[in-house]
């Protein structure tokens, strides 16, 4: 049986945090308005990202995409440059 098309799904799980805080307000006022989101350490969420590629199977390579050369699929953030940084 020849397979002519296939799909590949890559799943990445990552965590991110945010903080709501107005510098001109007291810590008590920030906590009253923003709740847990005003915590000094922020408030976190865990996300899951799924990327699926579907395509024709290349008869020479038996692949639908060359993963070593592809920029389409996200890399692991655990070893990436975003680990532990704060985005503004």
MARGUKE-202405 format. One record per residue: residue in one letter; residue number from 0; x, y, z of N, C-alpha, C in turn. Coordinates in steps of 0.2 Angstrom, whole numbers. Each point is the difference from the previous one (the first is absolute). Last residue first. Example, Ala and Ser with C-alpha at 12.3 -4.5 7.8 and 13.67 -1.06 7.14 Angstrom:
2
+------+-----+-------+-------+-------+-------+-------+-------+-------+-------+-------+
! rest !  nr !  n.c1 !  n.c2 !  n.c3 ! ca.c1 ! ca.c2 ! ca.c3 !  c.c1 !  c.c2 !  c.c3 !
+------+-----+-------+-------+-------+-------+-------+-------+-------+-------+-------+
!    S !   1 !    64 !   -11 !    35 !     4 !     6 !     1 !    -4 !     5 !     3 !
!    A !   0 !     2 !   -28 !     0 !    -4 !     6 !     0 !     4 !     6 !     0 !
+------+-----+-------+-------+-------+-------+-------+-------+-------+-------+-------+
***
This chain:
88
+------+-----+-------+-------+-------+-------+-------+-------+-------+-------+-------+
! rest !  nr !  n.c1 !  n.c2 !  n.c3 ! ca.c1 ! ca.c2 ! ca.c3 !  c.c1 !  c.c2 !  c.c3 !
+------+-----+-------+-------+-------+-------+-------+-------+-------+-------+-------+
!    X !  87 !    39 !   216 !   136 !    -3 !     6 !     1 !    -4 !     2 !    -6 !
!    X !  86 !    11 !   -24 !    12 !    -1 !     4 !    -6 !    -4 !     6 !     1 !
!    X !  85 !    18 !   -16 !    14 !    -6 !     4 !     0 !    -1 !     3 !    -6 !
!    X !  84 !    14 !   -24 !     6 !     0 !     7 !    -2 !    -7 !     3 !     1 !
!    X !  83 !     7 !   -24 !     3 !     1 !     5 !     6 !     0 !     7 !    -2 !
!    X !  82 !     3 !   -15 !   -21 !    -1 !    -3 !     7 !     2 !     5 !     5 !
!    X !  81 !     1 !     2 !   -24 !    -6 !     3 !     4 !     0 !    -2 !     7 !
!    X !  80 !    15 !    -8 !   -18 !     2 !     6 !     3 !    -5 !     4 !     4 !
!    X !  79 !     1 !   -28 !    -3 !     0 !     6 !    -4 !     2 !     7 !     3 !
!    X !  78 !    -5 !   -24 !     7 !     8 !     1 !    -1 !     0 !     7 !    -4 !
!    X !  77 !   -21 !    -7 !     6 !     4 !    -2 !     6 !     7 !     1 !    -1 !
!    X !  76 !   -17 !     2 !   -16 !     1 !     6 !     3 !     5 !    -1 !     6 !
!    X !  75 !    -3 !   -14 !   -24 !    -1 !     0 !     7 !     2 !     6 !     4 !
!    X !  74 !    -7 !     2 !   -26 !     5 !    -4 !     4 !    -2 !     0 !     7 !
!    X !  73 !   -17 !     2 !   -22 !     4 !     4 !     5 !     5 !    -5 !     4 !
!    X !  72 !    -7 !    -1 !   -27 !    -2 !    -3 !     7 !     4 !     3 !     5 !
!    X !  71 !     3 !     8 !   -22 !    -7 !     0 !     1 !    -2 !    -3 !     7 !
!    X !  70 !    22 !     2 !   -12 !    -2 !     5 !     5 !    -7 !     0 !     2 !
!    X !  69 !    18 !   -20 !   -11 !    -7 !     4 !     0 !     0 !     5 !     5 !
!    X !  68 !    17 !   -17 !    -5 !     1 !     6 !    -4 !    -6 !     4 !     1 !
!    X !  67 !     1 !   -21 !    10 !     7 !     3 !     2 !     1 !     7 !    -4 !
!    X !  66 !   -20 !   -15 !    -4 !     0 !     4 !     7 !     7 !     3 !     1 !
!    X !  65 !   -13 !    -6 !   -23 !     7 !    -1 !     3 !     0 !     4 !     6 !
!    X !  64 !   -22 !   -11 !   -12 !     3 !     6 !     2 !     7 !    -2 !     3 !
!    X !  63 !   -14 !   -17 !    -8 !    -4 !     6 !    -2 !     3 !     6 !     1 !
!    X !  62 !    12 !   -25 !    -4 !    -2 !     5 !     4 !    -5 !     5 !    -3 !
!    X !  61 !    13 !   -19 !    -9 !    -6 !    -3 !     4 !    -2 !     5 !     5 !
!    X !  60 !    17 !     1 !   -19 !     2 !     1 !     7 !    -5 !    -3 !     5 !
!    X !  59 !    -3 !    -1 !   -24 !     7 !    -1 !     1 !     2 !     0 !     7 !
!    X !  58 !   -22 !     5 !    -8 !     1 !    -7 !    -1 !     8 !    -2 !     1 !
!    X !  57 !   -17 !    18 !    13 !     6 !     0 !    -5 !     2 !    -7 !    -1 !
!    X !  56 !   -25 !     8 !     9 !     7 !    -3 !     2 !     4 !     0 !    -6 !
!    X !  55 !   -19 !    18 !     5 !     1 !    -6 !    -4 !     7 !    -2 !     2 !
!    X !  54 !   -14 !    14 !    18 !     2 !     0 !    -7 !     1 !    -6 !    -3 !
!    X !  53 !    -5 !    16 !    25 !    -3 !    -5 !    -5 !     3 !     0 !    -7 !
!    X !  52 !     4 !     9 !    28 !     2 !     1 !    -7 !    -3 !    -6 !    -4 !
!    X !  51 !    -4 !    13 !    25 !    -1 !    -5 !    -4 !     2 !     1 !    -7 !
!    X !  50 !     3 !     9 !    27 !     1 !     2 !    -7 !     0 !    -6 !    -4 !
!    X !  49 !    -7 !    10 !    26 !     0 !    -6 !    -5 !     1 !     3 !    -7 !
!    X !  48 !     3 !     8 !    28 !     0 !     2 !    -7 !     0 !    -6 !    -4 !
!    X !  47 !    -7 !     8 !    27 !     2 !    -6 !    -5 !    -1 !     3 !    -7 !
!    X !  46 !     4 !    11 !    27 !    -3 !     0 !    -7 !     2 !    -6 !    -4 !
!    X !  45 !    -3 !    12 !    27 !     4 !    -5 !    -4 !    -4 !    -1 !    -7 !
!    X !  44 !     3 !    21 !    20 !    -4 !    -4 !    -4 !     4 !    -6 !    -4 !
!    X !  43 !     2 !    20 !    23 !     2 !    -4 !    -6 !    -5 !    -4 !    -3 !
!    X !  42 !     7 !    23 !    15 !    -6 !    -4 !     0 !     1 !    -4 !    -7 !
!    X !  41 !    18 !    16 !    17 !    -4 !    -1 !    -6 !    -5 !    -6 !     1 !
!    X !  40 !    16 !     9 !    17 !     2 !    -5 !    -5 !    -4 !    -1 !    -6 !
!    X !  39 !    -6 !    16 !    17 !     7 !     2 !    -2 !     3 !    -5 !    -5 !
!    X !  38 !   -27 !     3 !     1 !     5 !    -3 !     4 !     7 !     2 !    -3 !
!    X !  37 !   -23 !     5 !    -9 !     5 !     5 !     3 !     6 !    -2 !     4 !
!    X !  36 !   -18 !   -14 !    -9 !     4 !     3 !    -6 !     4 !     5 !     2 !
!    X !  35 !   -17 !   -10 !    15 !     6 !    -4 !    -1 !     5 !     3 !    -5 !
!    X !  34 !   -17 !    18 !     5 !     0 !    -6 !     3 !     7 !    -4 !    -1 !
!    X !  33 !    -8 !    23 !    -7 !     2 !    -5 !    -5 !     0 !    -7 !     3 !
!    X !  32 !    -8 !    20 !    13 !    -2 !     0 !    -7 !     1 !    -6 !    -4 !
!    X !  31 !     8 !     2 !    22 !    -7 !     0 !     0 !    -3 !     1 !    -7 !
!    X !  30 !    23 !     0 !     3 !    -3 !    -7 !     2 !    -7 !     0 !     0 !
!    X !  29 !    11 !    20 !    -4 !     2 !    -4 !    -5 !    -4 !    -7 !     1 !
!    X !  28 !     0 !    15 !    18 !    -5 !     2 !    -6 !     1 !    -4 !    -6 !
!    X !  27 !    16 !    -3 !    18 !    -7 !    -2 !     2 !    -5 !     2 !    -5 !
!    X !  26 !    22 !     6 !    -3 !     0 !    -7 !    -1 !    -7 !    -2 !     2 !
!    X !  25 !     1 !    25 !    -8 !     3 !    -4 !     5 !    -1 !    -8 !    -1 !
!    X !  24 !     2 !    18 !   -21 !    -5 !    -2 !     5 !     4 !    -4 !     6 !
!    X !  23 !    10 !     9 !   -20 !    -2 !     6 !     4 !    -5 !    -2 !     5 !
!    X !  22 !     9 !   -16 !   -16 !     5 !     2 !     4 !    -2 !     6 !     5 !
!    X !  21 !   -14 !   -21 !   -10 !     1 !     7 !    -2 !     4 !     3 !     5 !
!    X !  20 !    -6 !   -26 !   -10 !     3 !     5 !     5 !     0 !     7 !    -2 !
!    X !  19 !    -4 !   -28 !    -8 !    -4 !     7 !     0 !     2 !     4 !     6 !
!    X !  18 !    12 !   -22 !   -13 !    -1 !     4 !     6 !    -4 !     6 !    -2 !
!    X !  17 !     7 !   -27 !   -11 !    -1 !     7 !    -1 !    -1 !     3 !     7 !
!    X !  16 !    11 !   -24 !   -13 !    -3 !     4 !     6 !    -1 !     7 !    -2 !
!    X !  15 !     3 !   -27 !   -12 !     1 !     7 !     0 !    -3 !     3 !     6 !
!    X !  14 !     8 !   -26 !   -11 !    -3 !     4 !     5 !     2 !     7 !    -1 !
!    X !  13 !    -3 !   -23 !   -17 !     4 !     5 !     3 !    -4 !     4 !     5 !
!    X !  12 !     1 !   -23 !   -19 !    -3 !     3 !     6 !     5 !     5 !     3 !
!    X !  11 !    -4 !   -13 !   -25 !     4 !     4 !     5 !    -4 !     2 !     5 !
!    X !  10 !    -1 !   -18 !   -22 !    -4 !     3 !     5 !     6 !     3 !     5 !
!    X !   9 !    -4 !    -9 !   -27 !     5 !     1 !     5 !    -4 !     4 !     6 !
!    X !   8 !    -7 !   -17 !   -23 !    -2 !     6 !     5 !     6 !     0 !     5 !
!    X !   7 !    -5 !   -10 !   -27 !     4 !     0 !     6 !    -2 !     6 !     5 !
!    X !   6 !   -10 !   -16 !   -23 !     1 !     6 !     4 !     4 !    -1 !     6 !
!    X !   5 !    -4 !   -10 !   -28 !     0 !    -1 !     8 !     0 !     7 !     3 !
!    X !   4 !    -2 !   -15 !   -26 !     0 !     6 !     4 !     0 !    -2 !     7 !
!    X !   3 !     2 !   -16 !   -16 !     2 !     6 !    -5 !    -1 !     6 !     4 !
!    X !   2 !     5 !   -28 !     3 !    -3 !     6 !     4 !     2 !     6 !    -4 !
!    X !   1 !    -2 !   -27 !    -7 !     3 !     6 !     0 !    -3 !     5 !     3 !
!    X !   0 !     0 !   -28 !     2 !    -4 !     6 !     0 !     4 !     6 !     0 !
+------+-----+-------+-------+-------+-------+-------+-------+-------+-------+-------+
***
